[in-house]
Amino acid sequence: MWELATKIWVLVLGMAVGSFLNVCIFRVPRSLSLIHPPSMCPSCGTKIPFYHNVPVASYFWLKGRCRHCGSAISLRYPLVELVSGLFAVSVFTRYGFSWESLFFFALVGALLVITFIDIDHQIIPDVITYPGIGFGFVTSFFLGHITYIESLIGILFGGGILLLVAWGYYVLTKREGMGGGDIKLLAMIGAFLGWKGVIFTMFAGSAIGTAVGVVVALRTGGGRKLAIPFGPFLSLGALLYLFYGSQLVGWYAAFMG
């Protein structure tokens, strides 16, 4: 009973963090302050009172519309809040009450923000990846998940491998096929998860991205080229490694053996 109550509290706190992540997703690419002004309706600009800003619940209470102007509220807002809460419970279940849990949940939050910003704007803001690289490397001196050497190699390898891929693609096609944001994102993932996490993330992200690209091409008839952001697939690959990396690598090794 105590364990269930604890997970409920973790879920609630995680959804509250998700509410802040929504603010980041909307404001960071627009270079707006995360603090001022307070939350407001993006359609009419009316300040949202705290009792209309309860994660997930307020969306259904307001029936998905602004109480002042009646404009529809995107379903993404409660979705991000719920996903954030579920990830908080997952991290807590996997790593318990520890500094590692806070560390990895910070990574999850950054990846969620990056994913939705990249989907909306096809950019990965440096204001997230640069501090993320520094934070991941510094904490490797204090946490036992990886050594600082593994973190440093992860940064260099993560950034270097995508830089090499981007350069090779440009040499072959004379077109830029990968943005610098993806390179810095993989370096950030390397800072948190080390070089093994980089390798897994690259392979998993590429496999998932290729599968999605094939589906999109088939649905659109393949007549026109679509720019599909790579950041969400790298983020998904990193999350898979965070929760299931050892199991998936073990399964793959056994399958190949």
URMOCOR-V576092 format. One record per residue. N is the residue number from 1. RES is the residue in three letters. SS is DSSP state (H for helix, E for strand, L for the rest). D_CENTER is the distance of its C-alpha to the mean C-alpha in whole Angstrom. Layout:
N;RES;SS;D_CENTER, N;RES;SS;D_CENTER
This chain:
1;MET;L;32, 2;TRP;H;30, 3;GLU;H;27, 4;LEU;H;27, 5;ALA;H;27, 6;THR;H;25, 7;LYS;H;22, 8;ILE;H;23, 9;TRP;H;22, 10;VAL;H;19, 11;LEU;H;18, 12;VAL;H;19, 13;LEU;H;18, 14;GLY;H;14, 15;MET;H;15, 16;ALA;H;17, 17;VAL;H;13, 18;GLY;H;12, 19;SER;H;15, 20;PHE;H;14, 21;LEU;H;10, 22;ASN;H;12, 23;VAL;H;14, 24;CYS;H;12, 25;ILE;H;11, 26;PHE;H;14, 27;ARG;H;16, 28;VAL;H;14, 29;PRO;H;15, 30;ARG;H;18, 31;SER;L;19, 32;LEU;L;20, 33;SER;L;20, 34;LEU;L;18, 35;ILE;L;21, 36;HIS;L;24, 37;PRO;L;25, 38;PRO;L;24, 39;SER;L;22, 40;MET;E;24, 41;CYS;L;24, 42;PRO;L;23, 43;SER;L;26, 44;CYS;L;29, 45;GLY;L;28, 46;THR;L;29, 47;LYS;E;28, 48;ILE;L;26, 49;PRO;L;28, 50;PHE;H;26, 51;TYR;H;28, 52;HIS;H;26, 53;ASN;L;23, 54;VAL;L;22, 55;PRO;L;19, 56;VAL;L;19, 57;ALA;H;23, 58;SER;H;24, 59;TYR;H;23, 60;PHE;H;25, 61;TRP;H;28, 62;LEU;L;28, 63;LYS;L;28, 64;GLY;L;25, 65;ARG;E;27, 66;CYS;L;27, 67;ARG;L;30, 68;HIS;L;32, 69;CYS;L;32, 70;GLY;L;31, 71;SER;L;28, 72;ALA;E;25, 73;ILE;L;22, 74;SER;L;19, 75;LEU;L;18, 76;ARG;H;14, 77;TYR;H;15, 78;PRO;H;16, 79;LEU;H;14, 80;VAL;H;11, 81;GLU;H;13, 82;LEU;H;14, 83;VAL;H;11, 84;SER;H;10, 85;GLY;H;14, 86;LEU;H;14, 87;PHE;H;11, 88;ALA;H;13, 89;VAL;H;16, 90;SER;H;15, 91;VAL;H;14, 92;PHE;H;18, 93;THR;H;19, 94;ARG;H;18, 95;TYR;H;19, 96;GLY;L;21, 97;PHE;L;22, 98;SER;L;21, 99;TRP;H;20, 100;GLU;H;17, 101;SER;H;16, 102;LEU;H;15, 103;PHE;H;14, 104;PHE;H;11, 105;PHE;H;10, 106;ALA;H;10, 107;LEU;H;7, 108;VAL;H;6, 109;GLY;H;6, 110;ALA;H;5, 111;LEU;H;2, 112;LEU;H;3, 113;VAL;H;5, 114;ILE;H;5, 115;THR;H;5, 116;PHE;H;8, 117;ILE;H;9, 118;ASP;H;10, 119;ILE;H;11, 120;ASP;H;13, 121;HIS;H;15, 122;GLN;L;14, 123;ILE;L;13, 124;ILE;L;10, 125;PRO;L;12, 126;ASP;H;14, 127;VAL;H;14, 128;ILE;H;11, 129;THR;H;11, 130;TYR;H;15, 131;PRO;H;15, 132;GLY;H;12, 133;ILE;H;14, 134;GLY;H;17, 135;PHE;H;16, 136;GLY;H;15, 137;PHE;H;18, 138;VAL;H;20, 139;THR;H;19, 140;SER;L;20, 141;PHE;L;24, 142;PHE;L;24, 143;LEU;L;21, 144;GLY;L;23, 145;HIS;L;20, 146;ILE;L;20, 147;THR;L;23, 148;TYR;H;23, 149;ILE;H;24, 150;GLU;H;22, 151;SER;H;19, 152;LEU;H;21, 153;ILE;H;22, 154;GLY;H;18, 155;ILE;H;17, 156;LEU;H;20, 157;PHE;H;20, 158;GLY;H;16, 159;GLY;H;17, 160;GLY;H;21, 161;ILE;H;20, 162;LEU;H;18, 163;LEU;H;21, 164;LEU;H;23, 165;VAL;H;22, 166;ALA;H;22, 167;TRP;H;25, 168;GLY;H;27, 169;TYR;H;25, 170;TYR;H;27, 171;VAL;H;30, 172;LEU;H;30, 173;THR;H;30, 174;LYS;L;30, 175;ARG;L;27, 176;GLU;L;24, 177;GLY;L;21, 178;MET;L;18, 179;GLY;L;17, 180;GLY;H;17, 181;GLY;H;13, 182;ASP;H;12, 183;ILE;H;15, 184;LYS;H;13, 185;LEU;H;10, 186;LEU;H;12, 187;ALA;H;14, 188;MET;H;11, 189;ILE;H;10, 190;GLY;H;14, 191;ALA;H;15, 192;PHE;H;13, 193;LEU;H;14, 194;GLY;H;17, 195;TRP;H;19, 196;LYS;H;19, 197;GLY;H;15, 198;VAL;H;15, 199;ILE;H;18, 200;PHE;H;16, 201;THR;H;13, 202;MET;H;15, 203;PHE;H;17, 204;ALA;H;15, 205;GLY;H;13, 206;SER;H;16, 207;ALA;H;18, 208;ILE;H;15, 209;GLY;H;15, 210;THR;H;19, 211;ALA;H;19, 212;VAL;H;18, 213;GLY;H;20, 214;VAL;H;23, 215;VAL;H;22, 216;VAL;H;22, 217;ALA;H;25, 218;LEU;H;27, 219;ARG;H;26, 220;THR;H;27, 221;GLY;L;30, 222;GLY;L;29, 223;GLY;L;31, 224;ARG;L;28, 225;LYS;L;25, 226;LEU;L;22, 227;ALA;L;19, 228;ILE;L;16, 229;PRO;L;13, 230;PHE;L;12, 231;GLY;H;8, 232;PRO;H;7, 233;PHE;H;9, 234;LEU;H;9, 235;SER;H;5, 236;LEU;H;7, 237;GLY;H;10, 238;ALA;H;9, 239;LEU;H;8, 240;LEU;H;12, 241;TYR;H;13, 242;LEU;H;12, 243;PHE;H;14, 244;TYR;H;16, 245;GLY;H;17, 246;SER;H;20, 247;GLN;H;21, 248;LEU;H;20, 249;VAL;H;22, 250;GLY;H;25, 251;TRP;H;25, 252;TYR;H;25, 253;ALA;H;27, 254;ALA;H;30, 255;PHE;H;30, 256;MET;H;30, 257;GLY;L;33
